[in-house]
Amino acid sequence: MQFVDKLKIFIKAGNGGDGCAAFHREKFVAKGGPSGGDGGRGGDLIFVADPRLSTLLDFKFNRHYRAQNGENGRGELQTGKDGESLTVHVPVGTIVRDVESGAILADMSEPHREKTVLYGGKGGKGNARFATPTRQAPEFASNGQKTPEREVELELKTIADVGIIGLPSVGKSTILSVLTAAKPKIAAYHFTTLTPNLGVAQRHSKSFVLADIPGLIEGAAEGAGLGHDFLRHIERTRILVHVLDISGSEGRDPLDDFEKINLELSRFSEGLARLPQLVLANKMDLTGAEENFERVKAEVESKGYNIFPVSAATAKGFDKLLDCIVQMLDILPPVTVFEEAELELGGEYGSGFTIHRDDSGAFVVEGGDIDRLLDTTDPESQTSMRRFQQQLIKRGIITALREMGCKEGDTIKLGEWEFDFVD
């Protein structure tokens, strides 16, 4: 299965249904009153963290997700049906980021968590809502609130307590298979692992999740190898297990390997460089390992790291490592959760308005008051348009335009509407 861990999609909450302009019709009732019902509310757009998913592959083939619109109101005061909300299932650990603002809208770090990112638009009011003692037969209704479409970026950051890192072919996948029930692909060539592999380890009735992170080589922070794509998957880990080929079987110096990987971590993120790190001297069963181990141990321990000699091929030496991991996890803070922001879109309008002039010299009026007014006005209804003009005066928009220097014939822009100012 192809592994996809970052892409962009488009999401949209449902529009609110339009209100209905209708009058009561009944035999022997000459002048029935207004009976138009309200429109239904649009459906919300909700993200759900699904533990059954491990990749964003499905989103590669379907980039648009839209909740259902609310139904229009009907006569006899019948309210339109609310639109159904749309739930979008993503793997646990997925970050939902707004492309335009860069804000994180949802951090789906816990299994089965639900987060409403966009709220459906309000339904429009039927003409019965506009009846007053002096306006007993309003011929207009208001439109439902229209919700904009947003582009968001989905980024999968693997959730694991322990991240296993190291250069290719040092034995990371074999170690994962020894410590857990995971069965990663293992072979004697570089970049065997092309996706993060997860497994659950148990020690003294306690369990924790390990992740084998692939693709780290010199230059990974700049995109070399697979590192730029997969460094993000260790950002959430609480402990790093740094695996070294202590035998030097690949023709490399294990101490040099250790320095290179730590340099890449610090280049990618200061947070990664500060993570607690345990060093695993693997391939102790091979010739030359003992001599290298004493040299590397002295250097690594002088920098404050614990080092453990092991052999993944013979599954020996891992008990002390597991004990140390369990003890550290008991006192370390939980997995990092990103702070979320709320988009002020759909559901509720803001308040107020602002006026500025664009490059063409037109007066542009924006704000929550304008959005509400545009969404609740029917341009095909003369009565509704008269109400629109009255609201511009009532809310102080006309006065504010005059104070800004707006004169007869100047162009006014409200959303997608454009008209000449008449004083």
MITOR-354664 format. One record per residue (C-alpha): residue number from 1; residue in three letters; chain; x, y, z. Coordinates in steps of 0.1 Angstrom, whole numbers, plus 5000, padded with zeros to 4 digits. Layout:
  seq  type  mol    px    py    pz
  NUM   ALA    A     X     Y     Z
...
# end
This chain:
  seq  type  mol    px    py    pz
    1   MET    A  5000  5000  5000
    2   GLN    A  5013  5034  4991
    3   PHE    A  5021  5056  5021
    4   VAL    A  5009  5092  5020
    5   ASP    A  5014  5114  5050
    6   LYS    A  5009  5150  5037
    7   LEU    A  4985  5165  5012
    8   LYS    A  4959  5193  5007
    9   ILE    A  4921  5189  5005
   10   PHE    A  4891  5213  5003
   11   ILE    A  4864  5213  5029
   12   LYS    A  4831  5231  5032
   13   ALA    A  4802  5232  5057
   14   GLY    A  4767  5231  5044
   15   ASN    A  4748  5263  5034
   16   GLY    A  4718  5273  5054
   17   GLY    A  4685  5268  5036
   18   ASP    A  4666  5298  5023
   19   GLY    A  4635  5311  5041
   20   CYS    A  4602  5308  5023
   21   ALA    A  4579  5337  5013
   22   ALA    A  4544  5323  5013
   23   PHE    A  4509  5332  5024
   24   HIS    A  4482  5310  5040
   25   ARG    A  4457  5297  5015
   26   GLU    A  4424  5283  5026
   27   LYS    A  4389  5282  5013
   28   PHE    A  4367  5311  5026
   29   VAL    A  4399  5329  5039
   30   ALA    A  4403  5359  5017
   31   LYS    A  4436  5372  5031
   32   GLY    A  4457  5346  5048
   33   GLY    A  4487  5359  5067
   34   PRO    A  4523  5352  5059
   35   SER    A  4531  5315  5064
   36   GLY    A  4567  5310  5050
   37   GLY    A  4589  5288  5072
   38   ASP    A  4625  5291  5080
   39   GLY    A  4653  5273  5061
   40   GLY    A  4672  5245  5078
   41   ARG    A  4707  5248  5092
   42   GLY    A  4736  5235  5071
   43   GLY    A  4756  5205  5082
   44   ASP    A  4789  5208  5101
   45   LEU    A  4822  5194  5089
   46   ILE    A  4838  5171  5115
   47   PHE    A  4871  5153  5117
   48   VAL    A  4874  5120  5135
   49   ALA    A  4906  5103  5145
   50   ASP    A  4903  5067  5133
   51   PRO    A  4927  5041  5147
   52   ARG    A  4920  5018  5118
   53   LEU    A  4938  5042  5094
   54   SER    A  4975  5045  5090
   55   THR    A  4979  5066  5058
   56   LEU    A  4962  5096  5040
   57   LEU    A  4961  5077  5008
   58   ASP    A  4923  5079  5004
   59   PHE    A  4925  5117  5003
   60   LYS    A  4947  5115  4972
   61   PHE    A  4918  5104  4951
   62   ASN    A  4891  5126  4967
   63   ARG    A  4901  5162  4974
   64   HIS    A  4867  5178  4981
   65   TYR    A  4845  5172  5012
   66   ARG    A  4813  5191  5016
   67   ALA    A  4786  5188  5043
   68   GLN    A  4749  5188  5032
   69   ASN    A  4730  5220  5027
   70   GLY    A  4700  5228  5048
   71   GLU    A  4666  5225  5031
   72   ASN    A  4646  5256  5021
   73   GLY    A  4616  5265  5042
   74   ARG    A  4581  5258  5029
   75   GLY    A  4547  5272  5033
   76   GLU    A  4524  5266  5062
   77   LEU    A  4553  5276  5085
   78   GLN    A  4572  5244  5077
   79   THR    A  4609  5247  5086
   80   GLY    A  4634  5231  5062
   81   LYS    A  4653  5200  5073
   82   ASP    A  4688  5206  5087
   83   GLY    A  4716  5193  5065
   84   GLU    A  4735  5162  5076
   85   SER    A  4770  5168  5090
   86   LEU    A  4800  5152  5072
   87   THR    A  4825  5132  5093
   88   VAL    A  4860  5130  5077
   89   HIS    A  4880  5101  5091
   90   VAL    A  4918  5106  5094
   91   PRO    A  4946  5085  5110
   92   VAL    A  4954  5092  5147
   93   GLY    A  4981  5118  5148
   94   THR    A  4969  5139  5118
   95   ILE    A  4972  5177  5120
   96   VAL    A  4946  5197  5101
   97   ARG    A  4961  5231  5091
   98   ASP    A  4944  5260  5073
   99   VAL    A  4964  5268  5042
  100   GLU    A  4955  5305  5041
  101   SER    A  4963  5314  5077
  102   GLY    A  4986  5286  5086
  103   ALA    A  4966  5280  5118
  104   ILE    A  4962  5245  5132
  105   LEU    A  4925  5238  5132
  106   ALA    A  4926  5203  5147
  107   ASP    A  4952  5180  5163
  108   MET    A  4938  5145  5161
  109   SER    A  4962  5130  5186
  110   GLU    A  4937  5108  5205
  111   PRO    A  4919  5077  5190
  112   HIS    A  4882  5084  5183
  113   ARG    A  4885  5121  5190
  114   GLU    A  4860  5143  5171
  115   LYS    A  4866  5180  5162
  116   THR    A  4841  5202  5144
  117   VAL    A  4863  5224  5121
  118   LEU    A  4835  5242  5101
  119   TYR    A  4800  5249  5113
  120   GLY    A  4770  5249  5089
  121   GLY    A  4753  5281  5079
  122   LYS    A  4722  5294  5096
  123   GLY    A  4689  5289  5079
  124   GLY    A  4672  5320  5064
  125   LYS    A  4640  5334  5080
  126   GLY    A  4606  5329  5064
  127   ASN    A  4584  5359  5057
  128   ALA    A  4563  5351  5087
  129   ARG    A  4593  5362  5108
  130   PHE    A  4592  5397  5093
  131   ALA    A  4555  5404  5101
  132   THR    A  4550  5435  5123
  133   PRO    A  4519  5455  5133
  134   THR    A  4528  5480  5105
  135   ARG    A  4540  5454  5080
  136   GLN    A  4515  5426  5082
  137   ALA    A  4521  5410  5048
  138   PRO    A  4559  5410  5041
  139   GLU    A  4565  5396  5006
  140   PHE    A  4601  5387  5012
  141   ALA    A  4621  5361  5032
  142   SER    A  4659  5360  5039
  143   ASN    A  4684  5336  5023
  144   GLY    A  4703  5311  5043
  145   GLN    A  4739  5317  5053
  146   LYS    A  4764  5307  5027
  147   THR    A  4796  5290  5039
  148   PRO    A  4829  5294  5021
  149   GLU    A  4851  5265  5010
  150   ARG    A  4885  5263  5027
  151   GLU    A  4917  5246  5016
  152   VAL    A  4934  5227  5045
  153   GLU    A  4966  5206  5047
  154   LEU    A  4965  5172  5063
  155   GLU    A  4998  5162  5079
  156   LEU    A  5003  5129  5096
  157   LYS    A  5026  5129  5126
  158   THR    A  5030  5094  5140
  159   ILE    A  5019  5090  5176
  160   ALA    A  5045  5069  5195
  161   ASP    A  5061  5070  5229
  162   VAL    A  5095  5059  5216
  163   GLY    A  5111  5067  5182
  164   ILE    A  5138  5044  5168
  165   ILE    A  5163  5064  5147
  166   GLY    A  5196  5058  5130
  167   LEU    A  5213  5056  5096
  168   PRO    A  5200  5030  5071
  169   SER    A  5210  4993  5077
  170   VAL    A  5219  4997  5114
  171   GLY    A  5191  4973  5124
  172   LYS    A  5162  4995  5134
  173   SER    A  5135  4973  5118
  174   THR    A  5150  4941  5133
  175   ILE    A  5150  4957  5167
  176   LEU    A  5114  4967  5164
  177   SER    A  5105  4931  5155
  178   VAL    A  5124  4919  5185
  179   LEU    A  5108  4943  5210
  180   THR    A  5073  4941  5196
  181   ALA    A  5049  4919  5176
  182   ALA    A  5054  4941  5145
  183   LYS    A  5066  4925  5113
  184   PRO    A  5084  4952  5093
  185   LYS    A  5101  4944  5060
  186   ILE    A  5138  4935  5067
  187   ALA    A  5165  4932  5041
  188   ALA    A  5202  4939  5038
  189   TYR    A  5200  4971  5017
  190   HIS    A  5195  5007  5024
  191   PHE    A  5160  5022  5026
  192   THR    A  5142  4989  5031
  193   THR    A  5118  5008  5053
  194   LEU    A  5098  5034  5034
  195   THR    A  5071  5040  5059
  196   PRO    A  5071  5045  5097
  197   ASN    A  5064  5011  5113
  198   LEU    A  5046  5009  5147
  199   GLY    A  5047  4982  5173
  200   VAL    A  5036  4978  5210
  201   ALA    A  5062  4966  5235
  202   GLN    A  5054  4953  5270
  203   ARG    A  5075  4952  5301
  204   HIS    A  5065  4945  5337
  205   SER    A  5027  4948  5328
  206   LYS    A  5033  4982  5312
  207   SER    A  5031  4988  5274
  208   PHE    A  5043  5016  5251
  209   VAL    A  5043  5023  5214
  210   LEU    A  5076  5022  5194
  211   ALA    A  5080  5037  5159
  212   ASP    A  5108  5027  5135
  213   ILE    A  5115  5060  5116
  214   PRO    A  5131  5055  5082
  215   GLY    A  5152  5076  5059
  216   LEU    A  5176  5095  5081
  217   ILE    A  5209  5103  5064
  218   GLU    A  5233  5132  5063
  219   GLY    A  5214  5161  5049
  220   ALA    A  5180  5148  5059
  221   ALA    A  5169  5181  5074
  222   GLU    A  5174  5197  5039
  223   GLY    A  5155  5169  5022
  224   ALA    A  5182  5144  5014
  225   GLY    A  5171  5107  5012
  226   LEU    A  5137  5102  5029
  227   GLY    A  5145  5123  5060
  228   HIS    A  5127  5155  5051
  229   ASP    A  5095  5134  5046
  230   PHE    A  5098  5114  5078
  231   LEU    A  5115  5136  5104
  232   ARG    A  5081  5150  5113
  233   HIS    A  5071  5115  5126
  234   ILE    A  5094  5117  5156
  235   GLU    A  5083  5152  5167
  236   ARG    A  5057  5137  5190
  237   THR    A  5078  5109  5205
  238   ARG    A  5089  5112  5242
  239   ILE    A  5121  5092  5239
  240   LEU    A  5145  5086  5211
  241   VAL    A  5164  5053  5208
  242   HIS    A  5194  5060  5186
  243   VAL    A  5207  5028  5170
  244   LEU    A  5244  5025  5160
  245   ASP    A  5260  4998  5140
  246   ILE    A  5287  4993  5166
  247   SER    A  5306  4968  5144
  248   GLY    A  5311  4992  5116
  249   SER    A  5300  4965  5091
  250   GLU    A  5289  4992  5066
  251   GLY    A  5323  5007  5066
  252   ARG    A  5313  5037  5087
  253   ASP    A  5325  5049  5121
  254   PRO    A  5296  5045  5146
  255   LEU    A  5307  5076  5165
  256   ASP    A  5306  5097  5133
  257   ASP    A  5271  5082  5126
  258   PHE    A  5259  5094  5160
  259   GLU    A  5271  5129  5155
  260   LYS    A  5256  5132  5120
  261   ILE    A  5221  5121  5130
  262   ASN    A  5221  5144  5160
  263   LEU    A  5232  5173  5138
  264   GLU    A  5202  5166  5114
  265   LEU    A  5178  5165  5144
  266   SER    A  5190  5199  5156
  267   ARG    A  5188  5214  5120
  268   PHE    A  5152  5202  5116
  269   SER    A  5138  5212  5150
  270   GLU    A  5152  5224  5183
  271   GLY    A  5125  5204  5200
  272   LEU    A  5139  5171  5185
  273   ALA    A  5174  5179  5197
  274   ARG    A  5161  5183  5232
  275   LEU    A  5143  5150  5234
  276   PRO    A  5157  5124  5258
  277   GLN    A  5179  5099  5239
  278   LEU    A  5191  5064  5246
  279   VAL    A  5219  5049  5226
  280   LEU    A  5217  5014  5213
  281   ALA    A  5250  4997  5202
  282   ASN    A  5236  4971  5179
  283   LYS    A  5254  4941  5162
  284   MET    A  5275  4933  5192
  285   ASP    A  5277  4897  5179
  286   LEU    A  5299  4908  5149
  287   THR    A  5337  4910  5148
  288   GLY    A  5352  4943  5159
  289   ALA    A  5321  4953  5179
  290   GLU    A  5338  4950  5214
  291   GLU    A  5367  4973  5205
  292   ASN    A  5344  4999  5190
  293   PHE    A  5319  4997  5219
  294   GLU    A  5345  5007  5245
  295   ARG    A  5356  5037  5225
  296   VAL    A  5320  5048  5217
  297   LYS    A  5308  5042  5252
  298   ALA    A  5334  5065  5267
  299   GLU    A  5325  5093  5243
  300   VAL    A  5287  5089  5245
  301   GLU    A  5286  5087  5283
  302   SER    A  5308  5118  5286
  303   LYS    A  5280  5137  5269
  304   GLY    A  5253  5124  5293
  305   TYR    A  5238  5096  5273
  306   ASN    A  5232  5060  5284
  307   ILE    A  5244  5033  5260
  308   PHE    A  5232  4997  5258
  309   PRO    A  5251  4969  5240
  310   VAL    A  5226  4946  5222
  311   SER    A  5224  4921  5193
  312   ALA    A  5192  4922  5173
  313   ALA    A  5202  4891  5154
  314   THR    A  5204  4870  5185
  315   ALA    A  5178  4891  5205
  316   LYS    A  5201  4896  5234
  317   GLY    A  5207  4926  5257
  318   PHE    A  5173  4943  5255
  319   ASP    A  5161  4938  5291
  320   LYS    A  5180  4968  5306
  321   LEU    A  5169  4990  5277
  322   LEU    A  5132  4981  5283
  323   ASP    A  5136  4987  5320
  324   CYS    A  5151  5021  5314
  325   ILE    A  5124  5031  5289
  326   VAL    A  5096  5022  5313
  327   GLN    A  5112  5042  5341
  328   MET    A  5116  5072  5319
  329   LEU    A  5081  5071  5305
  330   ASP    A  5067  5072  5340
  331   ILE    A  5082  5106  5347
  332   LEU    A  5082  5123  5313
  333   PRO    A  5054  5146  5302
  334   PRO    A  5027  5132  5278
  335   VAL    A  5029  5134  5240
  336   THR    A  5029  5169  5226
  337   VAL    A  4995  5182  5215
  338   PHE    A  4995  5213  5193
  339   GLU    A  4974  5244  5202
  340   GLU    A  4943  5247  5180
  341   ALA    A  4928  5278  5165
  342   GLU    A  4891  5283  5155
  343   LEU    A  4881  5296  5121
  344   GLU    A  4854  5323  5124
  345   LEU    A  4835  5308  5095
  346   GLY    A  4799  5295  5093
  347   GLY    A  4774  5292  5121
  348   GLU    A  4779  5326  5136
  349   TYR    A  4786  5360  5121
  350   GLY    A  4810  5385  5135
  351   SER    A  4799  5420  5143
  352   GLY    A  4807  5455  5129
  353   PHE    A  4821  5466  5096
  354   THR    A  4852  5482  5081
  355   ILE    A  4856  5505  5050
  356   HIS    A  4887  5509  5029
  357   ARG    A  4896  5519  4993
  358   ASP    A  4910  5494  4969
  359   ASP    A  4935  5500  4941
  360   SER    A  4907  5510  4917
  361   GLY    A  4894  5537  4942
  362   ALA    A  4863  5518  4950
  363   PHE    A  4850  5518  4986
  364   VAL    A  4851  5482  5000
  365   VAL    A  4828  5475  5030
  366   GLU    A  4835  5443  5049
  367   GLY    A  4827  5427  5083
  368   GLY    A  4802  5405  5100
  369   ASP    A  4773  5430  5096
  370   ILE    A  4779  5430  5058
  371   ASP    A  4781  5392  5056
  372   ARG    A  4748  5389  5075
  373   LEU    A  4731  5415  5054
  374   LEU    A  4742  5400  5020
  375   ASP    A  4733  5364  5031
  376   THR    A  4698  5375  5042
  377   THR    A  4689  5396  5012
  378   ASP    A  4672  5383  4981
  379   PRO    A  4683  5405  4951
  380   GLU    A  4653  5392  4931
  381   SER    A  4628  5407  4956
  382   GLN    A  4621  5444  4955
  383   THR    A  4608  5443  4990
  384   SER    A  4640  5425  5002
  385   MET    A  4661  5451  4984
  386   ARG    A  4642  5480  5001
  387   ARG    A  4650  5463  5034
  388   PHE    A  4686  5460  5024
  389   GLN    A  4688  5498  5018
  390   GLN    A  4671  5505  5051
  391   GLN    A  4696  5483  5069
  392   LEU    A  4725  5502  5053
  393   ILE    A  4712  5534  5068
  394   LYS    A  4701  5518  5101
  395   ARG    A  4736  5502  5108
  396   GLY    A  4754  5535  5100
  397   ILE    A  4771  5522  5069
  398   ILE    A  4758  5551  5046
  399   THR    A  4770  5577  5072
  400   ALA    A  4804  5560  5075
  401   LEU    A  4808  5561  5037
  402   ARG    A  4800  5598  5036
  403   GLU    A  4826  5604  5064
  404   MET    A  4852  5585  5043
  405   GLY    A  4846  5609  5014
  406   CYS    A  4822  5588  4993
  407   LYS    A  4804  5610  4968
  408   GLU    A  4776  5605  4942
  409   GLY    A  4786  5580  4916
  410   ASP    A  4815  5564  4935
  411   THR    A  4817  5526  4934
  412   ILE    A  4808  5506  4964
  413   LYS    A  4817  5469  4969
  414   LEU    A  4800  5447  4994
  415   GLY    A  4812  5411  4990
  416   GLU    A  4805  5402  4953
  417   TRP    A  4780  5430  4950
  418   GLU    A  4790  5462  4933
  419   PHE    A  4769  5494  4928
  420   ASP    A  4772  5532  4925
  421   PHE    A  4767  5554  4955
  422   VAL    A  4735  5575  4954
  423   ASP    A  4733  5603  4979
# end
